Amino acid sequence: MFLYDKHGHVIGKTFQINVKSLLKNYHFHFGEKAMHQAIKVLLKLGYLTLLKNYSAGKSGRLFQLSEPLSPDVVALR
């Protein structure tokens, strides 16, 4: 819901997720490890798409919101 609130209004918008900044500025009630796990779950379920992976010294990972996958497709992953 948070990501759709921040980025869902612009179709195709790409963004980075800075976990430390999110935890500092938005006061989520869990830590970094849980936030990274949540990102993995959103990727697996298809709510997020990884467009560009991390490149040392160049850039962070770029994400894009996407439509969730059907349960049948998720089970095959």
C-alpha positions in Angstrom: 0.0 0.0 0.0 2.8 2.4 0.9 4.5 1.9 -2.5 1.3 2.3 -4.4 0.6 5.5 -2.5 4.0 6.9 -3.4 4.4 5.6 -6.9 1.2 4.1 -8.2 -0.2 7.3 -9.7 2.4 7.3 -12.4 2.2 4.3 -14.6 5.6 2.9 -15.5 7.5 5.1 -13.0 10.8 3.5 -11.7 12.1 4.1 -8.2 14.8 2.9 -5.8 14.0 1.6 -2.3 16.3 2.9 0.4 15.5 0.8 3.4 17.4 2.9 5.9 15.7 6.1 4.7 12.2 4.5 4.8 12.7 3.2 8.4 14.1 6.6 9.5 11.5 8.8 7.9 8.3 6.8 8.0 8.7 4.9 11.3 7.7 1.4 10.2 7.3 -0.9 13.1 9.9 -3.4 12.0 13.6 -3.5 11.2 15.9 -3.6 8.1 15.9 -7.4 7.9 12.0 -7.5 7.8 12.0 -4.7 5.2 14.4 -6.6 2.9 12.3 -9.8 3.4 9.1 -7.8 2.5 10.8 -6.6 -0.7 11.7 -10.2 -1.7 8.0 -11.3 -1.1 6.7 -8.4 -3.2 9.1 -9.4 -6.0 8.1 -13.1 -5.8 4.4 -12.3 -5.8 4.8 -9.9 -8.7 3.8 -6.7 -7.1 7.3 -5.4 -7.8 9.5 -5.9 -10.8 13.3 -5.5 -10.6 14.3 -3.5 -13.7 17.9 -2.9 -12.9 20.0 -4.7 -10.4 22.6 -3.1 -8.1 25.8 -2.0 -9.7 28.7 -1.3 -7.2 29.7 2.4 -7.2 27.1 3.2 -9.9 23.5 2.8 -8.9 21.0 1.0 -6.7 18.3 -1.4 -7.8 15.5 0.1 -9.8 12.0 -1.2 -9.2 8.6 -0.7 -10.9 5.2 -1.5 -9.6 3.5 -4.3 -11.5 0.3 -6.5 -11.4 0.5 -9.5 -9.1 1.0 -12.9 -10.6 -1.7 -15.6 -10.3 -1.2 -18.1 -7.5 -0.5 -20.8 -10.2 2.5 -18.9 -11.6 3.9 -18.1 -8.1 3.8 -21.8 -7.2 5.9 -22.6 -10.3 8.7 -20.3 -9.3 
